[in-house]
Amino acid sequence: MLKTAPPEFTPLQRELNRTGKLLGVIVVAIAVIMIATILIIEDVRGVAAVLDVLILGVALAVAAVPEGLPAVVTAVLSMGVQRMARRKAIVRHLAAVETLGSATVIASDKTGTLTKNEMTVKTAVTASGRVSFTGTGYAPEGEVTVNGGGSLDRPLRFELVRAFAAADRANNSVLQKHEGRWAIQGDPTEGALIVAARKARCDADMLEARLKRVGEVPFSSERKLMTTVHTDTERQERLLILTKGAPDVLLARCSHELAGEHSRPLTEERRKEILSINEELAGEAMRTLGVAMRSVPKDSLSQEDIDEEIEHELVFLGLIGMIDPPREEAKDAVARAKAAGIRPMMITGDHPKTAAVIGKAIGMSEDGGTLRGADIEEMTDDALVTAVLKTSVYARVSPHHKLRIVQALQRSGSVVAMTGDGVNDAPALKTADIGVAMGITGTDVSKQAADIILADDNFATIVAAVEEGRAIFSNIRKFLRYLLASNIGEVMTMFLGVVFEKRIGLSAEGGVVALPLLATQLLWINLVTDGAPALALGVDPPNEATMTRQPRPRSEPVITRQMWFAILFVGLVSALATLTVLDACLPGGFIEGTGDMRYARTMAFTTQVFISLIAVFSARSDDRSAFSGLFSNVWLWMAVGLGLLMQVLVIYVPFLQQAFSTTALEWGDWLFCALAASSVLWLRELSKVVVRRMRTDA
């Protein structure tokens, strides 16, 4: 049973923890300096006066700490994982969500991921000629026709029946009819062989009755062969060995070829001819298999002797060509990946020509160049690093080669997402920066080794997961930009308000220090006002630029220099706007006012709330206008509406007035606060225009 990965802190969460601690240290240092300065300079006497000074330190700490940040990060990552699951990408390790945004290479299997995994046998070639099969899907209905015209004569028919009887018996899949539809239980390639065997008039019941399986040498990606051993009721003194697999590998194990009803030695010239035909079929984008047989005395082979050593002196029966068409969405997905700065790669065990044709058809390889597993085997690690920078299609590879390709890509500086489905793919999946297992065809071992599981085994789903990963990380940056700017604004408001208290008309009212905002008001802003918009930013839909920009370097911090500039800029403007309103409401100061301290604080409090609710739109990007896609996130507007409603309640509901030291405001007061708060939006828009022009000029 597939186990769930244990909870873990992602690199993002660890970096945010470090950032939070750094901010805490800075603010504590500021608070300590301010408290010490006040205690030294001011005439602080008595317990009440000392408590006033300590309350200042508490207020600064409350202002600085983004209390909602851990909850918002966790919630956004969780919601992102749910969105990815709806798009058929199941995340096992949360860190993969972040890494997806940095992926520079997607190394994918071909069969079932880039192709439909709906195999249909189209042709077969034996010693006497080539035939074609009609029909599609798993319904055993279709005709067998001779290429070039003519009838299916006795020698060709005999060869054909032998070849497909071998393919049918050296097979672990089952063809079934369920509710009027034919379906395969097992591997699609083997299923296609069973369907073709029925079209070739190989009777399943007769074969089952005559050829009883007594042993098997399972397929392995290293050998690229599968062999079964059968008794034969018509020749009870002998055992029949049936083998299928990669034609070039199988042919090397053959000494004879079936021609009509007799076998003949395989000459070197004939071997070259068969390999040439195999190349021709591969060039038609067909996946090719060879089938062979061997009859041995029953007493010459014990159960213990059934291993790969019996795969020699075989009689070659023929080549089978099947088509597995590319998925309709594969070409578009490859193009989207390239537009996003991601290099798609194909790694398959199929013939190089088949891989090249498919790779070219879906736009993965322009020149049709491929690198074979045999070539990789001969390369040094340094030579492979050079090769992986040039080649995007790999054929006839084994799981060991996959691992080396991943390591070479990582040595070249790439961030690699690697797909796999077999038990032996686990090391490559573990080594890759993002291991991607197949949900349909993948083994439990590969799923346990992976970070992400594709529920539909589709390459397009990987690209969709990258888009979601980028969107999630972008949204995390959005609410970081928002929450930190809001908190920095509060810190600056408190700090500058205390420093310039006498100049802006603040009165301590019997105490030592007059605070622009109370600690309870700051908590209200941080927890109630900021929380909902921050969560709404976490579900902001991806914009059109998400999949047109280059991958984010893994070394790039979560909060960049440009983000810090925006955070500090908004924080400073926020503080100045809030203190300007406070000053305008109090007697004295730069702007003469007539209000009392409670009224002035209520105005400053409301202005700070308005700033938070307006600045959330600017926080959606460092350079795009806040008016771009203004109505694309309905949740954001609902959050802003909720924030306004809560602020109305805290201003007018009596018990909330008492708890938060507010007083009722007139409509003109609300308008004044809104106009002052809007300065953050307009000045931030101006700064974005400057940034865009500087970028254009550069």
Beta strands, then each sheet from edge to edge (+ up, - down):
strand 1: 89-91
strand 2: 105-108
strand 3: 120-126
strand 4: 129-133
strand 5: 144-146
strand 6: 174-178
strand 7: 181-185
strand 8: 211-217
strand 9: 225-232
strand 10: 238-245
strand 11: 254-259
strand 12: 262-265
strand 13: 286-297
strand 14: 314-323
strand 15: 343-347
strand 16: 371-372
strand 17: 393-395
strand 18: 416-420
strand 19: 434-438
strand 20: 452-454
sheet 1: 1+ 20- 19- 18- 2- 15- 17- 16-
sheet 2: 5+ 4- 3+ 14- 11- 12+
sheet 3: 5+ 4- 3+ 14- 13+ 10- 9+ 8-
sheet 4: 6+ 7-
end
